[in-house]
Structures are given as C-alpha cells and as structure tokens.
Amino acid sequence: MSSEWVREAVRRIERDYQRSADTHLVLVDMPAFPRLRLYLKDEATHPTGSLKHRLARSLFLYGLCNGWIREGTTIVEASSGSTAVSEAYFARMLGLPFVAVMPRGTSPAKVAQIEFYGGRCHPVERADGVYAEAERLARELAGHYMDQFTYAERATDWRGNNNIAESIYAQMRAEPYPEPHWIVVGAGTGGTSATIGRYIRYHGNATRLAVVDPERSVFLDYWRTGDASLRSAEGSDVEGIGRPRVEPSFVPGVVDRMLRVPNAASYAAMRVLERRVGRSYGGSTGTNFCGALEIACEMAADGVEGSIVTLACDAGDRYLDTYRDDRWLAQHGYDIAPQVERLERACATGIWASG
C-alpha cells in the first residue's frame, strides 16, 4: 500500500469538508402550536444533496485508515440511491472505480447522479438481494465492499467531531427551547439514530429519540421483540429508510420510541411540508415530518412546550418521476388525498387523527 497515496486521499476528503458549510436548520411555520417549535435539519444542502454525504465521508475515511482502500481499489456498495450518489462523488475525488448494487426500480434521477459522478449501477431484482451481490462483486473485482449497513454506526464518531447531533445542538443554542424535547429520524442503516442516540446519552441531554419506520420494514418489530432474524420479502417503497432485514448498524437500545408511518402518509407529508417551507423534499423526509407532527400534536394535547428537530434527508427533485408524480402514485396503488387532508388538519388544529 502506498502510504503517501492514503495520506493524500485523506487530505483531499478533509479539504472537501473544509470547503463545505454546515447544513441549515429551518424553522417550520406551525401557528397551531404556539408553545412548540419544529425544525428541519436540511441535509439536502450537502454537496451531493443528501444526509448520506456525511456517511459516505465517514466510510471512506474509515476504509482508508483501516487499510481497506488503496490506490486503484474498486469501491462497491449496496444502496438504494443516496449513499451511492455520495460514495460515487468521493470515489471520483480519489480516482477510484465505483459500483452501486441497487434494487431495480430505484429512482432514475438517483441513477443519473451516480453515473454523473462516474459510478456504475448494477441492479438486482429483489431488495434483499443487494447484500450478497455486492459481496460477490467486490470479490470478483478484488475491490472493497463498503457495507454501509454494518459500518455506519462505527465509522462516525458519536462523541462529537462535527457529527450531525453536535451540529444540531450547536445550531439550537440561541433558540427559545435550545435542548430538543424530541429528535425524530428514520432508519436505513441505523447509523444516524445510533449516532444521535449515543450523543444524547454521552452529553447527558434529556432529549428523547424517536425513529419512524415505513411499511414493510422490520426495524420497529425488531425494536419491540428483539428478534434479529426478522425478514421482509419486499422493500419499503420509501427510498433511504426501512429495511427488509435487521441491519447490524441499527442500535435499538438508544431509541426511546418508534412509530409506523404508512407510505401514503409519507408521500402526502412531502406535499404538506412543501407548502410550509417553500421547498420540496423526498419520501423519507415526509416520513420524518409525519412522525414529528404526530409527536407535536401529543405534546400540545398534554400541554408540554418545547422543540422538536427532524431531518430533511434529500431534495424532492430526485423524485419527480416517482413520489411527486400522480401517475406513479396511482400505478402503485397510493391514494394520498385522504392523508393530505388528515395532515393538513393536524397542522391547522394541533389535533392528531390516526389513519
């Protein structure tokens, strides 16, 4: 291994980090909740447009410092899109080949972005087939399988070092309720919830962590039962979150609460949120907003004041031909009108109706 190449690779990644400003914390206009503040941590403003930019940077540094990534190493990842986009960006920065193994049907916009950064997309038919195929390809190409689902929770320093939790708390310091009552996130690898949950405990904060889970994902059932053998034959239909198996990076012990969010509610929440912030976000952000709104209604009903922070994971323009397309929704059996009405009513009244 060329130690000079590795040193220069780390320096390139660090220079890129120094050129990148922190992501914004956006206050959502919610007049029906006068004693609450709801914030979006807008991760769509990263150079590669998503929360996964943080993870990709950490995984590359982890692989370089462990001696797994060398000059000329082919990088292989199992990803439904955003992680692959970000990893393709860093692979190109280091002059390394990149292959993304993904379920067929992944958003064409994400495929185009991976290819823009020089990556190659390798589709598989079943969502649960990405793991074995990525391992096989890495062996065949004598490359390195990044394996975000195993290493996400350990590649990021959860004590600090500008992780997402540290950034949230720093940006909240001057707000009316600086310590969030709740932080609400989804789980794909589980790395973000693990990082935030550990940070909360390490720094002695009273914040509680809620994880939202879409349909056909096994994380919530695992959190309830402890059964790590749970499997689902289908993907969640919300790119970036929800998994057909229990991922090694998901740490249930740091999660205070989990909520199931119907997919139609996630897609409806995208539109409801856009009307309040003037920006469009993807399906996982809709899931996050739906969970945060439910918790906000509960706090209002109980007379609890405070703040809630959730994540805007990526921009809505990646989903123009899927979640934001009425024809796509109809073709996949989703009628979001009742959910839009329900969520708008919750925003207007502060009262949550299940459904």
C-alpha positions in Angstrom: 0.0 0.0 0.0 1.3 3.5 -0.9 1.2 5.4 2.4 1.6 8.7 0.5 -1.4 7.9 -1.6 -3.5 7.3 1.5 -2.3 10.4 3.2 -3.2 12.5 0.1 -6.6 10.8 -0.1 -7.4 11.7 3.5 -6.2 15.3 2.8 -8.5 15.6 -0.2 -11.5 14.5 1.8 -10.6 16.9 4.6 -10.2 19.7 2.1 -13.6 19.0 0.6 -15.1 19.1 4.2 -13.5 22.5 4.9 -15.0 23.9 1.7 -18.5 22.8 2.7 -20.6 24.9 5.0 -22.8 23.3 7.7 -26.4 22.4 6.7 -29.2 24.7 7.6 -31.7 24.4 10.5 -35.1 25.5 9.1 -37.9 26.6 11.4 -41.3 25.2 10.1 -44.2 27.7 10.3 -46.8 25.9 12.6 -49.2 28.6 14.0 -51.4 25.9 15.6 -48.5 25.1 18.0 -47.7 28.4 19.8 -45.7 26.7 22.6 -43.8 24.4 20.2 -41.0 24.9 17.7 -40.5 22.4 14.9 -37.2 22.4 13.0 -35.8 20.7 9.9 -32.1 19.9 9.7 -31.8 20.4 6.0 -29.3 17.8 4.9 -30.2 18.3 1.2 -27.8 21.2 1.2 -24.7 18.9 1.2 -22.6 18.9 -2.0 -24.2 15.6 -3.0 -27.6 16.7 -1.9 -28.4 14.3 1.0 -27.9 13.2 4.6 -25.7 10.4 3.2 -22.9 12.8 2.3 -21.9 12.6 6.0 -22.0 8.8 6.0 -20.0 8.5 2.7 -17.3 10.8 4.0 -17.0 8.8 7.2 -17.0 5.4 5.4 -14.2 6.5 3.1 -12.1 7.8 5.9 -12.8 4.6 7.9 -11.8 2.4 4.9 -8.6 4.4 4.2 -7.4 4.5 7.8 -8.1 0.8 8.2 -6.0 0.0 5.1 -9.0 -1.4 3.2 -9.0 1.2 0.4 -5.8 1.6 -1.6 -4.8 3.2 -4.8 -6.9 1.7 -7.6 -9.3 -0.1 -5.3 -12.8 -0.6 -6.8 -15.4 0.5 -4.3 -18.7 -1.5 -4.2 -21.7 -0.5 -2.2 -25.3 -1.9 -1.7 -27.5 1.2 -1.8 -31.0 2.3 -2.9 -29.6 5.6 -4.1 -28.4 8.4 -1.9 -25.5 6.7 -0.3 -24.3 5.5 -3.7 -24.6 9.1 -5.1 -22.4 10.4 -2.2 -19.9 7.5 -2.4 -19.6 7.9 -6.2 -18.7 11.6 -5.5 -15.9 10.6 -3.1 -14.7 7.8 -5.3 -14.3 10.2 -8.2 -12.5 12.6 -6.0 -9.9 9.9 -5.2 -9.8 8.5 -8.8 -11.4 5.1 -7.8 -13.9 3.0 -9.7 -17.3 2.7 -8.1 -20.2 0.2 -8.5 -23.6 0.6 -6.8 -25.7 -2.5 -6.3 -29.3 -1.4 -6.0 -32.9 -2.7 -6.4 -34.3 -2.4 -9.8 -36.7 0.5 -9.9 -34.5 2.9 -7.9 -35.3 6.5 -8.8 -33.9 7.2 -12.3 -32.8 10.6 -11.1 -30.5 8.9 -8.5 -29.2 6.5 -11.1 -28.3 9.5 -13.3 -26.5 11.2 -10.4 -24.4 8.1 -9.7 -23.4 7.9 -13.3 -22.7 11.7 -13.4 -20.0 11.1 -10.8 -18.6 8.2 -12.8 -20.2 5.4 -11.0 -21.7 2.2 -12.5 -25.1 0.9 -11.4 -25.7 -2.8 -11.0 -29.4 -3.6 -10.5 -30.9 -6.7 -8.8 -34.5 -7.8 -8.8 -35.1 -8.2 -5.0 -34.4 -5.6 -2.4 -32.9 -8.2 -0.1 -30.5 -9.4 -2.8 -28.3 -6.4 -2.7 -26.1 -7.6 0.1 -24.9 -10.9 -1.3 -24.5 -9.4 -4.8 -22.4 -6.6 -3.5 -20.1 -9.0 -1.6 -19.8 -11.2 -4.7 -19.0 -8.3 -7.0 -16.3 -7.0 -4.6 -14.6 -10.4 -4.5 -14.8 -10.7 -8.3 -13.3 -7.3 -8.8 -10.8 -7.6 -6.0 -12.4 -4.5 -4.6 -13.7 -3.2 -1.3 -17.4 -3.6 -0.2 -18.1 -0.5 1.8 -21.1 -2.2 3.6 -22.8 0.9 4.9 -25.3 -1.4 6.8 -22.5 -2.8 9.0 -20.2 0.1 9.4 -22.4 3.1 9.6 -22.7 3.1 13.4 -18.9 2.7 13.9 -17.4 4.9 11.1 -18.9 8.1 12.6 -17.6 9.4 15.9 -20.7 9.7 18.0 -19.0 11.7 20.8 -18.6 14.7 18.5 -16.2 15.7 15.7 -18.9 17.6 13.9 -21.4 14.7 13.6 -25.0 15.6 12.9 -26.0 15.6 16.6 -23.3 18.0 17.6 -24.3 20.3 14.7 -28.0 20.2 15.8 -27.2 21.2 19.4 -24.8 23.9 18.3 -27.4 25.5 16.0 -30.2 25.2 18.6 -28.3 27.2 21.3 -29.9 30.5 20.7 -33.4 29.1 20.1 -36.3 29.5 22.6 -36.1 25.8 23.6 -32.4 25.0 22.9 -32.5 21.4 24.1 -34.8 19.5 21.8 -37.7 17.6 23.6 -37.6 15.1 20.7 -35.3 14.4 17.7 -37.2 12.4 15.0 -35.3 10.4 12.4 -35.8 7.5 10.0 -33.5 4.4 9.9 -31.9 3.0 6.8 -28.6 1.7 8.0 -29.4 2.8 11.6 -26.2 4.8 11.7 -27.9 8.2 12.2 -30.1 7.1 15.0 -27.2 5.3 16.7 -25.0 8.5 16.4 -27.7 10.8 17.7 -28.8 8.4 20.5 -25.3 7.8 21.8 -24.5 11.6 21.6 -27.6 12.4 23.7 -26.5 9.9 26.4 -22.8 10.8 26.3 -23.6 14.5 26.9 -26.3 13.9 29.5 -29.1 15.5 27.5 -32.8 15.0 28.3 -33.8 14.8 24.6 -35.7 11.7 23.6 -35.1 10.0 20.2 -37.9 8.7 18.0 -37.4 6.6 15.0 -40.1 6.4 12.3 -40.4 3.3 10.2 -42.3 2.8 6.9 -44.3 -0.1 5.8 -42.7 -3.5 5.2 -39.6 -2.5 7.3 -38.6 -4.8 10.1 -36.9 -2.2 12.4 -40.0 -1.4 14.5 -40.8 -5.1 15.0 -37.2 -5.8 16.0 -37.2 -2.9 18.5 -40.4 -4.4 20.1 -39.4 -8.1 20.0 -35.6 -8.2 19.9 -35.9 -10.8 17.2 -32.9 -10.1 14.9 -34.0 -12.9 12.4 -36.9 -10.9 11.1 -37.1 -10.6 7.3 -39.4 -9.0 4.8 -39.6 -10.1 1.2 -40.3 -6.6 -0.1 -38.6 -3.2 0.1 -40.3 -0.4 2.0 -41.1 1.8 -1.1 -39.6 4.8 0.7 -36.0 5.1 -0.6 -33.3 5.5 2.0 -35.2 4.2 5.0 -36.8 0.9 6.1 -35.1 -2.4 5.5 -36.1 -6.0 4.7 -33.8 -7.3 7.4 -32.3 -6.1 10.7 -29.2 -4.2 9.9 -26.1 -4.5 12.1 -25.8 -0.7 12.5 -29.3 -0.4 14.0 -28.9 0.0 17.8 -32.3 -0.4 19.4 -31.1 0.5 22.9 -30.6 4.2 22.1 -34.2 4.6 20.7 -36.9 5.8 23.1 -39.8 5.4 20.7 -40.7 4.0 17.3 -43.6 4.9 15.1 -45.0 3.2 12.0 -45.8 5.6 9.2 -48.0 4.4 6.2 -46.3 5.0 2.9 -49.2 7.1 1.6 -48.8 9.4 4.6 -45.1 9.8 3.8 -45.9 10.8 0.2 -48.7 13.1 1.4 -46.4 14.7 4.0 -43.9 15.7 1.3 -46.6 18.0 -0.2 -47.9 19.3 3.1 -44.4 20.2 4.3 -43.5 21.9 1.0 -46.5 24.3 1.5 -45.0 25.3 4.8 -41.3 25.8 3.9 -41.4 26.5 0.2 -39.0 23.7 -0.6 -39.6 20.1 -1.8 -38.1 17.1 -0.1 -38.1 13.4 -0.7 -40.1 10.5 0.7 -38.0 9.8 3.8 -38.4 13.5 4.8 -42.1 13.0 4.5 -41.9 10.1 6.9 -39.9 12.1 9.3 -42.3 15.1 9.2 -45.3 12.8 9.7 -43.7 11.3 12.9 -42.7 14.8 14.1 -46.2 16.1 13.6 -47.8 13.3 15.5 -45.4 13.9 18.4 -46.1 17.7 18.2 -49.9 17.0 18.5 -49.3 14.8 21.5 -47.2 17.4 23.2 -49.8 20.1 22.5 -52.6 17.8 23.9 -50.5 17.2 27.1 -49.7 20.9 27.5 -46.0 20.3 27.0 -43.9 23.1 25.5 -40.5 22.6 23.8 -38.8 21.9 20.5 -38.7 19.0 18.0 -36.0 18.5 15.4 -36.3 16.2 12.4 -34.3 15.7 9.3 -34.8 16.8 5.7 -32.9 14.0 4.1 -32.8 14.9 0.4 -34.4 17.2 -2.2 -37.7 16.4 -3.9 -36.4 16.9 -7.4 -34.9 13.4 -7.1 -38.5 12.0 -7.1 -40.2 13.9 -9.9 -40.9 10.7 -11.7 -41.9 8.7 -8.5 -43.3 10.1 -5.3 -44.1 13.5 -6.7 -45.8 12.1 -9.8 -49.6 11.5 -9.5 -49.4 8.8 -12.2 -46.7 6.9 -10.4 -48.7 7.0 -7.2 -51.8 5.7 -9.0 -49.9 2.9 -10.7 -48.6 1.8 -7.3 -52.0 1.9 -5.6 -51.4 5.0 -3.5 -54.3 7.4 -2.9 -52.7 10.2 -0.9 -55.7 12.6 -0.8 -57.1 11.4 2.5 -53.7 11.5 4.1 -53.1 15.1 2.8 -56.4 16.1 4.3 -55.6 14.4 7.6 -52.1 16.0 7.9 -53.3 19.5 6.9 -56.0 19.2 9.6 -53.3 18.3 12.1 -51.2 21.2 11.1 -54.2 23.6 11.3 -55.7 22.4 14.6 -52.9 20.7 16.5 -55.1 17.6 16.8 -53.8 14.2 15.6 -56.2 11.8 14.0 -54.9 8.3 13.4 -55.2 6.8 10.0 
